[in-house]
Amino acid sequence: MTRKIVQQYKAYRDDIRDLQTRRPVPGPQLEQLDPFLFLNHHGPQVYAPDNLGLPFGPHPHRGFETVTFILRGELAHSDTGGHESVIGPGGVQWMTAGSGLIHSELSPESFKQTGGELEILQLWVNLPSRLKMTAPGYVGLQEHDIPQIPLSKGHGVINLISGTVAGVTGPVESLTGVTMMTVQMSAGSEVTLPAPAARQVFLYTVKGRLIIDGTGAQAWHLIELDNSEDRVTITAKDDATFLFGHGDKINEPVVSHGPFVMNTTQEINQAILDYQAVKFDVTL
């Protein structure tokens, strides 16, 4: 027996300038999937030469973590903690905003000049109240830094970012023990993934259709699963890519305002005041 589908939430279009963007959460039917707060799916699209690139200039965050998956293209990151990187296709950046960071996520000049394919996922993972004001941090991983676990008969691969699967441990040690991976599968192949019943699973279909316990899962959908079992068996109906992870539910109030996610309105107001008072080390 494996987990079953409870509901599917279609990602709705919410383009940002010329960046094609789909968002399954938060959405009209789902505010959050504790501890997972937000997912933007940018692309897939092709940028022409002499483009403007990504529009995410310097902006603040407090109270949560961002996990960004660069599926195609490149992403240049810099933040007020002194971290800088250019992450290529297959890479991931995991940023702990914690007490406050200002970061910038832009296209490198070379990409803006030559153009090319672009597809990026950004997931926001909440932090419990005890960690809201933790010290900021950043990990940038290129594709070769991420262990790949091959599926049976070479029909796909698990790219493991955090947590442990089949005796392999991902390179990111999550503050809250979140397990996170992307999975690529050939049509007709099957994989069974650990999904402890006490934890919240996050499953988003990036490409292709899946079958979960006999029920079809559509592309560009967030798939909510029940908590009946400690594993989930997934079959690819097409060549497919999906984002998969799980984490402990925080079960605390969530108050968000733009780039800040805290537990109370008072904490949000304080975040705004601290940002305005240049307490996030505004040095970009």
Buried (B, 14 or more C-beta within 10 A) or exposed (E): EBBBBEEBBBBEEEEEEEBBBBBBBBBEEEEBBBBBBBBBBBBBBEBEEEBEBBEBEBBBBBBBBBBBBBBBBBBBBBBBBEBEBBBBBBBBBBBBBBBBBBBBBBBBEEBBEEBBBBBBBBBBBBBBBEBBBBEBBBBBBBBEBBBBBEBEEEBBBBBBBBBEBEEEEBBBEBBBEBBBBBBBBBEEBBBEBBBBEEBBBBBBBBBBBBBBBEEEBEBBBBBBBBBEBBEBBBBBBEBBBBBBBBBBEBEBEBBBEEBBBBBEEEBBBBBBEBBEEEEBBEEE
